């Protein structure tokens, strides 16, 4: 063992901890989101949330933002959109002691489903949920990792409302406001909560 190396590592860890403590939770989360240029297509700046999940401390800070927001609201269920909304939504549901509702891509759920098709930039997509996933009158928070055009979240909301649930808020880690999705969702009457926003696509 090298005592000088150990001391330097401890100093570096203490310095990082001090920097982290000085950041707001939103800035701390933002600093751990990776931007991947030109993926999945040229000109796209992909906002990769996997570094948030890989670091247990960052993951805890992330989850706590949603748990603290909805702790007093006491929703009846948390619904997550396929696929990264499953990661966040399921943990938030667990922390709030609520059930989790997966809204999946078409053809993935085994029981009786209801489906909703929405438009993409090139073509369309369909999401489904089980018909017994929520009860009429249930108050539900709908979670995804990112809001771009808002089509997926709008489709999820329509599914939940068709089953008689009330979507009290749509939530995501990242908002891409230039794509207009969060504005369209708000204009439709849905409250929207996001932790960070990035310019561009």
N, C-alpha and C positions, 0 to 999 in steps of 0.2 A: 504493500500500500504506500502511496505517496501522500504524506500529510499536506504538502503544499497544494497538490491537485485537489484533495478533498476540501481544503479551505477555500480554494478558488471556486469550486463547484457550489459550495454553500453560499458564498458571496453572490454568485450569479443568480442562484435560486432566490435569495433574499431580494436582490435588485428587481428581478422579474415580478415577484410577489408585490413589491411596493408599487411598481408601475401598474400592475393589474388592479390594485386596490384604488388607485387614483382615477381609474376609468369609470364612467357610468356603465351599467350593465349592457346598454345598447351598444356603446362603443367597444366594450370588451367582446361582445358577440360578433360585431362587425369585423373586428380585427382578426377573427379566426375563420372568416368565410373566404374561401379561395376563389379567385376569378380565373377561369380557364378560357383563353381567347380562342375564337374560331371553332367552338364546339357547341352543338353538333354540326354546325354549318358555318361557312365563312361569314365573318362580320358579327357573329353572336358572341357576347361575353357571358359565358355560363357561370352562374353563381353556385359554387359547390359547397354544400353544407356538411359534407362528410367530416371535415376537420373538427366541427363542433361536436360530433358524436364520438370522435376518437379520444378526446381528452376528457377524462371523467369530471374534472373541475368545471370546464367550460360547459359540458353537457348539463351539469347540475344547475349552473347559473341560467342556462337557456330554459330548462324545464321550470325552474322557479318563477320565471317571468310570467308564464302562463298560469301556473298554479296560484300565484298571488292574485292575479287578475280575476280568476273565476272562483276563488275560495268562498267569498261571500255571496256570489251570484247563485251558487249551488245548482248548476244545471243538472238535469236528470241523466244526461248521457253526453259523451264526447264522440263525435263522428270524425273519422280520418279519411282523407282521400288517397287513393292508390297512387304511389306507393310510399313516398317519404312522409306523407301525413299519417301513415300507420305508426311510424317510429315515434313521432312526437305525441300524437293523440293518445296512443295506448299508455304511454308513461304518465301523461297528464291525467288520464282517466283513473289510473291506479292511485296516483297521489291524492286525487279528490274523492276516492272511494266511490267511483261511478262506473257504469258499464261503458264499453267501447263498441262503436258501430263501424265496421269497415265498409267503405264504399269502393267497390272494385271495378276493374275493367271488365267488360262483357265476357261472359263465359267462364268465370273463375269461381262463382259461388254455386254450391250444390243444391240448395233448397229453392223454394218458390221465390222468384225475384220480381222486382219492378225495375224498369230501366229508363234511362234518359239519354238522348243523343244530343250532342252539341257540336258546333262548328269549330274547326281548327283553321289555321292559315291555309293549309292545303288539305281539304277533305273534312272528315268528321270523325268523332269518336263516341263511344257509348260507355256509360258507367251503370252499375247495378247495385242494389242492396236487397237484402232479404226482406220479405213483406212483414215479418214479425220482429224486425230489428228495433223498431220504436213503437210506442203507443200514442194514440191521439192525445194531444195536450202536452206531450213531453217537450221540455225545453232543452235544446241541444246547441252545443258549441261545435262548429264545423272547422276542422283544422287541416291545413296543408303546409308544405314547406315554403311555397312561394306563390305570389299572385302576379301573373303576367297579363294575359288578356281577360282573365276572370271567368273563362268559359267552364273550366272544370268545377270551380266552386259554385257557380250558378247552377250547373246541372245537379251537383250534390244537394244544394239547397232545395231545388224543385223536387227531387226524390223524397227528401225528408218531409217536405210540406204535403206532398201527395199522400203520405202515410199519416197525416194529421199532426205532425210535430211542428214546433215553432223553433226556427233557428234564431237564437238570440244574438249570435255574433259569428262572423267569419274571421278566422285568425290564421296568421302565417308568420313565419320568421322574416321573410324578405318580401318587399314590395318593389315592383318595377313600374313606377308611376307613368313613365313615358308610354307604356303600352296600354294604359287607360283602364286596366281591369278593375283596380280598386275604386276608381271613380264610377265606373259602370255599376259595380256592386252597390255602392252607396246610393247612387241615383235610383236603383231598384228598390231601395228601402232597407237594405241589409247593413247593419253596423259592421265595420271592419276594423280589425286591430292587427297591426304589424309591428315588429320590433325594429327593423332597419329598412332603409330604402336605398336603392342604387340607381343612378342615372343610366340611361342606355338600355340595351336589350340583354 
